[in-house]
Amino acid sequence: MSFPDDDPLAAALAAAGLGGVAPGESAPPAPRFEVTEKPEPEDTGPVELWSPGAATGVGSLPGTDPREAAATVVGELPLLPFLPELPARGVGADPIGRTAGLLVDLAVEVVPTGWRVTARPGKDHRRAVDLLRTDLDALDEACDEPKPAWVKVQVVGPWTLAAGIETMSGHRILTDRGAVREFSASLAEGLRTHIAEVTARTGARVVVQLDEPRLPAVLAGALPTASGYGTVRSVAEPDAADGLRDLIAAIGAPVVVRCAAERPPLALLAEVGASALAIDATRPSISGDTAIPAALDAVGQIWDTGMPLFLGMVPVRPMARVPETKDLAKRAFDLADRLGFARARLPELAVPTPTAGLADSTPDWSRTAMELCRRVGAAFTDPD
């Protein structure tokens, strides 16, 4: 329908962008064009981090009681407690499902082959959201008194997430770079909300741990396709770094990127804007007589910049004899000596953790492991 040029109603509609729309009708949405520019980085000086000598955990614990887990974590690791993960509770408590529960405007469900994109949130997605909320309630209660200065939360990083969720057609998200970007943006938005809620509940500053156990396989093109007869095309290192860098920049909080592989891509990870990196310090490539010079050089270069490393040092399996604190700390002392760093710098350069998550451990040993981490952190402050 059209209106004559001298019609005042037509003129008003045209001025409002509704030309050609009859009264009572709705205009179709106008196409949106967004132009975004990366802001120039601001030199804000060194980022204030957790207290020197802090220790923490990787994330997962045994059992199914979130209140007991949270109370244990806050009691054993007061300088840097973490939001416990309890995967023994099943669907939605696993790392992929737990992270997917943070996604905004994207939904997933469980199928026989794992997690898959779906049109709308169903029982699996809602369960992941509910379990995380229960965990936050438990942490809020545990942090009531005394309140910690810092709290760590853990999520799966963008590349491991893209490798662990399928599209509706059954292929990994990783095979669709547009979908990878969409999931990463959704995760960033969900994380910002998550961080704000944790801060509001605990009064603590939040550090985010991005777990990237599958990053080496993503870079190597070693992940099998849906058919099992081929492998997913590898992601170039610059693209992988950009994906992590964009997510970290969008989160607005300090980030620790964890990759506990035998040979983690430390040079790549050191350039993505993380505040710290996390590795398994017992791996032969960086520990003892089997250490590889290139791996040691990478660690030294990271420490040269002042970036801390979360060092996996404490065993996750029960041992017949509990290790002495000095024996556990010796691995970090030896590493510092070998690389030419004063032991007195370890409280700022190293955060002791278990070598992996404690989900497959026993409740008694998980408590012991966290206590040992705390003692090793304290040993760093008195290296003589």
N, C-alpha and C positions, 0 to 999 in steps of 0.2 A: 504494500500500500504506500502511496506517495502523497505529499501534501504540497499545496501551492507555496511559492516562495514568500508570499506576504502573510502566511498564516503564522501568528505569534506562537502557537503551540509547537508547530514544526520547528520554528527557530529555536525555541527553548530545548526541544529534544535534541536538535543537532548540536547545540552548545554543550549539552551533557554527554555527548557521544552516543546518543540514541537515535540518530537520524535513520529513518526508514523503519522504526519500530512503532507499532500501533500502541495506544494507551492500553494498559492491562497486560501487555505482552512483556516477556523478558528478553533482553539482548543476549546473544551468545557471548560467551567469555572471549575477551580479546586475547590474541596470542601474546605470551610473555617473552620478552627478550631481555636476558640478564647479561650484563657485562661485568665480569669480576676481574680485579687486578690484584696481584699479590702485593701486599704492602711491603715497603722497605723495612727490613729488620731494624729494630731499635736496640741500641746498645744500653741495656738496663743494668749492666754490671753482673756479677756473679749471682746465681739463683740461690736463695737461702734454702738449705735442705735440712734433713733430719739431724738429730744430735750426733756428734762424733761418738763412736763406740756402739752405735745402734746395731741390733741384730733383728732379723725377721724370718718369716717362713716363705715357702714358695706359694702356698695357697690351699692345697687340699689336705684334709684330715680324715681319719677313719670315723666311723659312727654315723648316726643320724640325728643327734640332738644338737640343734644349733645353739641353744643357750649354754650348754656345757662347753661346746667348742669355743664359743666367743669368750667365755669367762676364762678358759685355759689360756687362750692366745693373749688376752690382755694382761693376765697375771704373769705369764712367762716372758713376754716380749713387750715390756711397757714403753720402750722408746720408739718402737715402730711396729705396733700390732697390725694385723691384717684381717680383712673380712674372710672368715673361713668358708671353704667350699667343701661340701659333703656329698660327693658323687654316689655314695652308697644308697642314697635316697632314690636313685633311678632317673627316669626320663625327666629332663629339665634341670637336673642337678649336675649333669656332665658339662665339661667346659664349653662345647659348641652350643648346646641348648641354653646354658646359662647366659652366654654372651648374646645369643639370638633373642633372648627375652628383653634385651635392652634396645633392640632395633626399633626405629620409629617408622611407621607406615609400611613396614614389611613384616610378613608373617611366615612362620615355618611350621612344619608338622613332621612327625616321625613316620617313615615308611620302612619296609624291610631292609633297605640298603643304607639307612641313616636318616639325616635331616634333609628336608626338601622344602622348597618355596611353595607356599600355598596362597590362595586368593585372600583369605581372611583368617584371623587368629582362631584356632580351635583349642581343644582340651590340652594338647601338648604344649602349645605356646603359652596358654594361660597358666599351666602348671609351672613352667619356667619362671614366669613373672611372679607367681605367688610364692614360690620357694625363695626367690631372691628377697622379696619383701619380708618374709619370715626371718631370713638371715639378718636383714638390716634391723629389725626389731630387737633381735638378740644382741647384736653389736651395740646398739643404742643403750640397752640395759647394762651391758658389761662395761661400757665406757662412762657410766654415770659418775663414778668417783674412784680414783682420780681420773680426770679427763686427759687423754693423751694429746700431745702436740701434733702428732702425725698419725695417719691411718693409711694403710695400703690396700687397694682393691685390685683385683686381677680380672682380665678379660682376654679372650683369644684375639690375637692381632689380625689385621685385615687379610693377610695372605693365607694364614692358616684357616681363617673363617671361610674364605672363598674356596679353599680346597676341601672343606668339610661339609659344605651344604650344596645340595643339588638344585639345578633349575627344575622347572615343572616337567621338562622333557627327560630328566634323569642324568644330565651331564653336570659336571662340577661347575659352580659359579665361576671358577677360575678360567673356564673356556670362553667366557664372554666378558671382555674387558669393560664394556659399558656397565654390565651388572656388577662387576667388582667395584667400580667407582660409586655406583648407587648404594651398595651395601656399606662401603666405607663411610660415605657421607651420612647414612642413616645411623651407623654405629657412633660416629662423632657426636651427632645430635643427642643420641641416647646417653652417651657417656657424660656429656655436659650436665644433663639433668640428674644423672646418678651421682656425680661428684657433688653437685649442689645439695642433694638430699643427705649424703653422708656427712658433709660439712655441717649442715643444719642440725642433724641429729647428734653428732658427736662433739661438735665444736672444734674439730681437728682439721688441719690442712690435709689434703688428699694427694697421694702419689699413686699413679696408675701403672700397673704392670701389664704390658702387652706381651702375651706368650706367643712366640712364633716357632713352635717345634717343627713345623713343616716347611719353613722357609728354605732350608738347604735343598729339599726335594723340589720345591717350586722353581728355584734357580737352576737346578740341574735337569729339569724336565723329566723327573723320575716318578711322577705320580701316574698311576694307571688310569686309562679312560674307562668309561662306563662298561664297555664291552670286555675290558680286560686284555684286549689284543694289542693295545698300543699305549702310548703315554701322552699326557697332556703337554702341549707345547711349552717350552721353558719361558720364564719371564726374565727379561734382561735385567741386569743389576741396576742400571740407572732407573728403570721403570719401577722396580721393587723399592728402591730407595725413595723415589718420588711418592709412591703410595703411602709409605710409612711417614714420610716427612709431612705430607698434607694432613694426615690424620692427627699427628702429634701437634701440629700447629693449630688445628681446629679445636683440640680438647681444652686448651687453656689451663693445664695443670702439669706439674712435673711428671715425666714418664720414664719408666724403666722398661727397656726392651729385653726380654729373656729368650735366649736360644741356647739350650743345653746340649746341642749336638756335639759330636766328636770334634768337628772343625767348624765352629760357627763363623759366619761371615762378618767378623768383627770390624774390618775396614769399612764395609758398607754400613753397618749399624752405627758406627761412630759418627757418621755424617748425616744422620736423619733428624737431629735436633733433640735427641733424648737427653735426659739429665743423668742417666746411668744405664749401664748394661748389666745383664745377669748371665752367668755362665756356670757350668759345672767345673769347679777347680780341681776335681780329682781325675779328670780326663787325661789319658796318657799324653795327649798332644801338648799339654801345658804343665804337666806335673812330673817331677822326678827325672830319672835318667832317660825316659822316653820322650821328653819334651822336644817339640819341633822348633827350630830357631824362628821360623816365620810366625808361628803362633805366639811365641814369647815376644817377638818384636811388636806384634799387634797389641798385646796387652801393655807393653811398655809405652807405645804411642798413645794409647788411651789414657794411661796414668799421667803421661807428660802434659796432657791438656787439663789435668785436674779432675777428670770425670771419674766418679766412683764406679767400682765393680761390685755387684752382689756375687759373692763367691760361694758356690755350693761346696760345703766342706764336711758336713756332718752326715753320717750314714742314715739311710732311711729304713733299714732293716734292723730288727732287734739283734743285739750282739750279746754273747755270753758274758763279756766283761765291758762295762761302760768305759769308753776311751777317756784318757786324761785330757783335760783342757789344753795343757801345754803341748801334747802330741798333736791335737787337732790344729792348734794355732801355728804349729811349726810349718805347716804347708804354706801358709800365707807369708810367714816370716822368710822362709826360703825363697819364695817367689820374689818378694821385695828385695832381698839380698842379691838374687841373681840378676835382677833388672837394674840394680843400682839405686833403689829408693830407700830412704831412711825408714826404719821400722816405725819410727815415731809418727810417720804420716799415715799409717794404716787406718787409724780411727776415722779419717776423712776419706780415704781412698778405697776402703773395703767394708762391706757389710756381710757378715757371715750368715749363711742360710743352710738348710739341708740340701743335699745334692739333687733332690727332686721333691715332688709332692709326697705327702705322708698318707695318702688315701689307703694304700695297701699295707700300711704298718699296723701296729697294735695301739690302742689308746695309751697304754703305759709308755711304750717306746716313743710315741709321738710327743708326749709331754717331756720325756727325757731329752729328745732331740732338740726341742725348742729351748730347754734349759741349757743344753750344751752350746747352742748358738749364742745365747745371752752371755755365757761365761767366756766364750771365745771373743765376743765383741769387747767385753771388759778387759780381756787379756791384751787386746790391741792397744788399749790406753796405757798399759804398763808393760812394755815389751822387754824390759831388762830382767 
